[in-house]
């Protein structure tokens, strides 16, 4: 390990920092715990995959909506942690399934026509959350948004790769100048200390509300691993194998849930850094993970992050959540999905309507500890499930028939 490795690792830490701490700030979880579990989860992932895949695991935005729903339903943070830990086990089940059926079949089950609109749903489902926070202080929200946009469009070098940090920093500085930040918690917090871990508890209601989202994030994982492999020039589906990357992601998520952190996911922000720097050494990502763990041992930093005004969080969320939806659209565009075919229109339309409309499939109830717990699939999980089924059931020859009919109508 050289000083160059340390600098590159720190750059990856900066790239993941804004999004990783934003998720706990939006959901009421502890940012210091999120940093610790992101770093520890990344190291677990590299251990499971033999240190071959250059990825960083940070807080997953897909879990924001179910975590907020669980809090609104009255579940404690400990119960929410149990639900997140259970979501990690869903990854492990998928890993076993991939090992049994082979990764090539998985590619066919989750094509871009399914993964693209699901990612769109993830972003647009969170849009009301961003607007509600921005409405707390539109001045701070707009200033933060414009700061991030200016960083991404007009800056160069490192600052172009950290628009989230630049935007939040600009908004926070304006809030300080306007006297809209209470710094007393920061002054009272010590410089060093253990993160405030929240041991998870098992409550089936929270598990059934949160764990099914893993069905969606598994598709996100598959897309991220494919993208990472294209950047690096390797097929990670083959070596170390998709089953290992899924298992590593799942174990990292379970670890995070057990300690009170948000669910983890492979970060496209760090894949973007790989593409820019052309440095693909997985060691650099492990160094970034160690930096994240070290940062988690500063209660003063955690207190500072928790003083961020809602307007600042809303402004940066408008950009981030919109970018998630845009990535879904880009997935469809890069795959050159032809929407003149009814088959593609049907699959995408069903996913968008069910996901954005908040549809719920009530499957009955199960008896847990003498109590009836509703068993249902809703939102993103239901949309993804229906999309996969439609893609498998609708015949490919439907498109051929349409093309033939169109040719016959030509003069």
Secondary structure, DSSP 8 states (H G I E B T S, - for coil): --HHHHHHHHHHHHHHHHHHHHHHHHHT--HHHHHHHHHHHHHHHHHHTTT-S---EEE-GGGHHHHHHHHHTT--HHHHHHHHHHHHHHHHHHHHHHHHH-HHHHHHHT-HHHHHHHHHHHHHHTHHHHHHHHTT-HHHHHHHHHHHHHHHHH--GGGGG-HHHHHHHHHHHHHHHTT----HHHHHS-SS-----------HHHHHHHGGGHHHHHHHHHHHHHHHHHHHT--TIIIIIHHHHHHHHHHHHHHHHHHT---EEE-HHHHHHHHHH----HHHHHHHHHHHHHHTT-HHHHHHHHT--HHHHHHHHHHHHHHHHHHHHHHHHHTT--TTSHHHHHHHHHHHHHHHHT-EEEEEEEEETTEEEEEEEEHHHHHHHHHHHHHHHS-THHHHHHHHHHHHH--
